[in-house]
């Protein structure tokens, strides 16, 4: 059977670079390089990620540059400052939008819901230093400003020594409140007090049938099965089954079950090995092999009430298990 529910978008898992984030294990401080009049106005700023030793700084720097070159933009790196009571946390993560753009094929973008998974490395500072407060004010007054980011390590007598004076330029540096941080996908879990409750809440919303879901399902069925929907809606195709099933099911669910059964029949007829397919595989095939006047249909007797009901239950069960 086919598990596709056309009222929702299949999830597309996008996985970040764990090695890059793990390279921050020996990162221990932020060094602010501020230019201007400390008592009046800061005119520019750069920051350095300070590591415990030279080797750790070099490994992390190399991985950052490798990631920037791979994605062809320094926007792949997010550095997020979050104020927490008297102190603040600094998070470094890969930007979800850049990850998605480089991983999800363009033809799939309108049809899927990308989910980014990856780690972020937070560093907590219990007090807000004068330098941090000046940096924060500079960033908030100059939201579009770019910041140079370097990697460095502590040398003799604690002196900060850069691995490379060039580093990279970034405009993906944010200073957020704790409330704002809850809206940022890669770090929001750090600021949700009851994460299990939040997951259950989202799961409940996910499985409630809404007018929006029904509308989306009808629109997508019309896109993928234009001829089949015309046959059902205007030519009385499978009219008896549809009328009987309307007593128990919303009509777009019935149309979906019929279309999935037809899709299943077509795949079997062309000997496509689809038993291990997931929603995304079925979607990709539909996009590549659209319904045409030459598309085949099973005989009407194929569509027993029991078979259509089974397809409805199968799709619902797969949806609940996601």
C-alpha positions in Angstrom: 0.0 0.0 0.0 1.0 3.7 -0.4 1.5 5.7 2.7 1.3 9.2 1.1 -1.0 11.8 2.8 -1.4 14.6 0.3 -2.6 16.9 3.0 0.9 17.1 4.5 4.4 17.5 3.2 6.8 14.5 3.7 9.6 15.2 6.1 13.1 15.6 4.5 15.9 15.1 7.1 18.8 17.4 6.7 21.8 16.5 8.8 24.5 19.0 9.8 28.2 18.4 10.1 28.7 16.8 13.5 32.5 16.9 13.1 32.5 20.7 12.7 30.5 21.2 15.9 32.6 18.6 17.8 35.7 20.5 16.9 34.5 23.2 19.4 35.0 20.9 22.4 38.1 22.8 23.5 36.6 26.2 22.7 36.7 28.2 26.0 36.2 31.9 25.4 35.2 34.8 23.1 37.6 37.6 22.5 36.1 40.9 21.4 38.1 43.2 19.2 36.3 46.6 19.2 37.3 49.7 17.4 36.2 53.2 18.1 35.8 55.2 21.3 34.9 52.9 24.1 33.2 55.7 26.0 31.2 57.0 23.0 30.7 54.8 20.0 32.1 51.5 18.6 32.7 51.8 14.8 33.5 48.2 14.0 34.0 44.9 15.7 35.4 41.4 15.2 35.5 38.4 17.5 37.8 35.5 18.0 36.9 32.0 19.2 39.6 31.2 21.8 40.7 27.6 22.2 42.7 25.9 24.9 45.5 25.0 22.5 46.8 25.6 19.1 46.0 22.2 17.6 42.3 22.4 18.7 42.1 25.9 17.2 43.7 24.8 13.9 41.4 21.7 13.5 38.3 23.7 14.1 39.4 26.6 11.8 40.1 24.1 9.0 36.7 22.5 9.4 35.0 26.0 9.4 36.7 27.0 6.2 36.0 23.6 4.6 32.3 24.0 5.4 32.2 27.6 4.1 33.9 26.5 0.8 31.6 23.5 0.4 28.4 25.7 0.8 30.0 28.6 -1.0 29.0 31.1 1.7 30.1 32.0 5.2 26.4 32.2 6.1 26.6 28.5 6.8 27.9 29.4 10.2 25.6 31.0 12.8 27.0 32.5 16.0 24.2 33.4 18.4 24.5 35.3 21.6 21.6 34.8 24.0 21.2 36.9 27.2 20.2 34.8 30.2 19.7 36.6 33.5 23.0 38.1 34.6 25.0 36.2 32.0 24.8 35.0 28.4 25.3 31.9 26.2 27.0 31.8 22.9 25.8 29.1 20.4 27.6 28.1 17.3 25.5 26.1 14.7 25.2 25.5 11.0 22.5 27.7 9.5 19.4 25.6 8.7 18.4 27.6 5.6 21.8 27.2 4.0 21.9 23.5 4.8 18.4 23.0 3.3 19.3 24.9 0.2 22.4 22.8 -0.4 20.8 19.4 0.3 17.1 19.5 -0.8 16.8 19.2 -4.6 15.1 22.3 -6.0 12.2 20.3 -7.6 11.4 18.9 -4.2 11.5 22.2 -2.2 7.8 23.1 -2.7 6.6 19.6 -1.6 8.6 18.7 1.5 9.1 19.9 5.1 12.8 19.9 5.7 13.9 19.0 9.3 17.4 20.0 10.3 19.2 17.9 12.8 22.6 18.7 14.1 24.4 19.8 17.2 25.3 23.2 18.5 28.0 24.0 21.0 26.9 26.4 23.7 29.4 28.3 25.9 28.0 29.9 29.1 29.4 33.2 30.6 27.9 33.9 34.1 28.5 37.6 33.8 28.1 40.1 31.0 31.4 41.8 30.5 31.8 45.4 29.4 33.1 44.2 26.1 30.1 42.0 25.5 27.7 44.8 26.3 29.5 47.1 23.9 29.5 44.4 21.3 25.7 43.8 21.9 24.9 47.5 21.5 27.0 47.7 18.3 25.2 44.8 16.8 21.8 46.0 17.7 22.5 49.5 16.3 24.1 48.0 13.2 22.0 44.9 12.4 23.4 44.5 8.9 27.0 44.9 9.9 29.5 42.2 9.0 31.8 40.7 11.7 35.2 39.2 11.1 35.5 35.9 13.0 38.9 34.3 13.7 40.1 31.2 15.6 42.8 31.7 18.2 44.4 30.0 21.2 46.0 30.9 24.4 49.8 31.2 24.4 52.3 32.1 27.1 50.9 34.2 29.9 47.4 33.8 28.5 48.1 35.9 25.4 45.5 35.3 22.6 47.2 34.2 19.4 45.2 34.0 16.1 45.5 30.9 13.8 44.8 33.2 10.9 44.2 36.9 10.9 41.9 36.6 7.9 39.3 34.2 9.4 36.0 34.7 7.7 33.4 37.5 7.4 29.9 36.8 8.7 26.6 38.7 8.9 25.0 35.7 10.6 25.8 36.8 14.1 22.8 37.5 16.3 22.2 38.8 19.8 18.9 37.5 21.1 16.8 37.5 24.2 15.9 34.1 25.7 12.4 34.5 24.3 13.7 35.2 20.8 15.9 32.2 21.0 12.9 29.9 21.5 12.0 30.7 17.9 15.4 29.8 16.4 15.2 26.1 15.2 18.8 25.0 16.0 18.8 26.2 19.6 15.2 26.4 20.7 15.3 23.1 22.6 17.7 24.7 25.0 15.0 27.2 26.0 11.9 25.1 26.2 11.3 24.2 29.8 9.2 21.2 29.3 10.4 19.7 26.0 8.3 16.5 26.3 5.2 18.5 26.7 6.1 20.6 23.7 6.6 17.5 21.6 3.3 16.0 22.6 1.5 19.4 21.9 3.0 19.5 18.4 2.2 15.9 17.7 -1.4 16.5 18.7 -1.7 19.5 16.3 0.0 17.4 13.6 -2.8 14.8 13.6 -5.8 17.0 13.9 -7.6 17.3 10.6 -7.9 21.0 9.7 -9.6 22.9 6.9 -6.1 23.9 5.7 -5.1 20.2 5.6 -8.2 19.3 3.6 -7.7 22.1 1.2 -4.0 21.2 0.7 -5.0 17.5 0.1 -7.5 18.4 -2.5 -5.1 20.8 -4.3 -2.3 18.2 -4.3 -4.5 15.4 -5.5 -5.7 17.6 -8.4 -2.1 18.3 -9.2 -0.9 14.7 -9.2 -4.1 12.9 -10.4 -5.8 15.5 -12.6 -7.5 12.8 -14.8 -8.5 10.6 -11.9 -10.1 13.5 -9.9 -12.0 14.6 -13.0 -13.3 11.1 -13.4 -14.5 11.0 -9.8 -15.9 14.5 -9.6 -17.5 14.8 -13.1 -17.9 11.4 -14.6 -19.3 9.4 -11.7 -16.3 7.2 -11.4 -16.6 4.9 -8.4 -19.7 6.9 -7.4 -21.3 4.1 -5.3 -18.2 3.5 -3.2 -17.7 7.2 -2.6 -21.3 7.8 -1.5 -21.2 5.0 1.0 -17.8 6.0 2.4 -18.9 9.6 2.8 -21.0 8.5 5.8 -17.8 7.7 7.7 -15.0 9.8 6.1 -14.3 13.3 4.9 -14.3 13.2 1.1 -10.7 14.2 0.4 -9.6 11.2 2.5 -11.7 8.9 0.2 -10.3 10.5 -2.9 -6.8 10.1 -1.5 -7.3 6.4 -0.8 -8.6 5.8 -4.3 -5.7 7.6 -5.8 -3.2 5.7 -3.7 -4.7 2.4 -4.7 -4.4 3.4 -8.4 -0.8 4.5 -7.8 -0.1 1.2 -6.2 -1.6 -0.7 -9.1 0.4 1.4 -11.6 3.7 0.7 -9.8 3.1 -3.0 -9.8 2.2 -3.1 -13.5 5.6 -1.6 -14.4 7.5 -3.8 -11.9 8.8 -1.0 -9.7 10.3 -2.4 -6.5 8.6 0.0 -4.0 8.1 -2.2 -0.9 10.8 -0.3 1.1 9.8 3.1 -0.2 8.9 5.9 2.2 6.6 8.9 1.5 9.5 10.9 0.0 10.3 8.1 -2.5 6.6 7.9 -3.6 6.5 11.7 -4.0 9.7 11.8 -6.1 8.4 9.1 -8.4 5.1 11.0 -8.9 6.9 14.2 -9.7 9.0 12.4 -12.3 6.2 10.2 -13.8 3.1 12.4 -13.9 -0.4 11.0 -14.7 -1.2 11.1 -18.4 -4.0 9.9 -20.8 -1.9 6.8 -21.2 -1.9 6.0 -17.4 -3.5 2.7 -16.6 -6.4 2.0 -14.2 -7.5 -1.2 -12.4 -10.9 -2.7 -13.1 -13.7 -1.2 -11.1 -14.2 -4.4 -9.1 -10.7 -3.8 -7.7 -12.1 -1.0 -5.5 -14.1 -2.9 -2.9 -15.2 -1.0 0.1 -12.9 -3.1 2.3 -9.9 -2.3 0.1 -10.5 1.4 0.2 -11.1 1.3 4.0 -7.9 -0.6 4.4 -6.0 2.0 2.4 -7.5 4.8 4.6 -6.5 3.0 7.8 -3.0 2.3 6.4 -2.3 5.9 5.6 -3.6 7.1 9.0 -1.5 4.5 10.8 1.7 5.5 9.0 0.9 9.2 9.7 0.5 8.5 13.5 3.8 6.5 13.6 5.9 9.3 12.1 
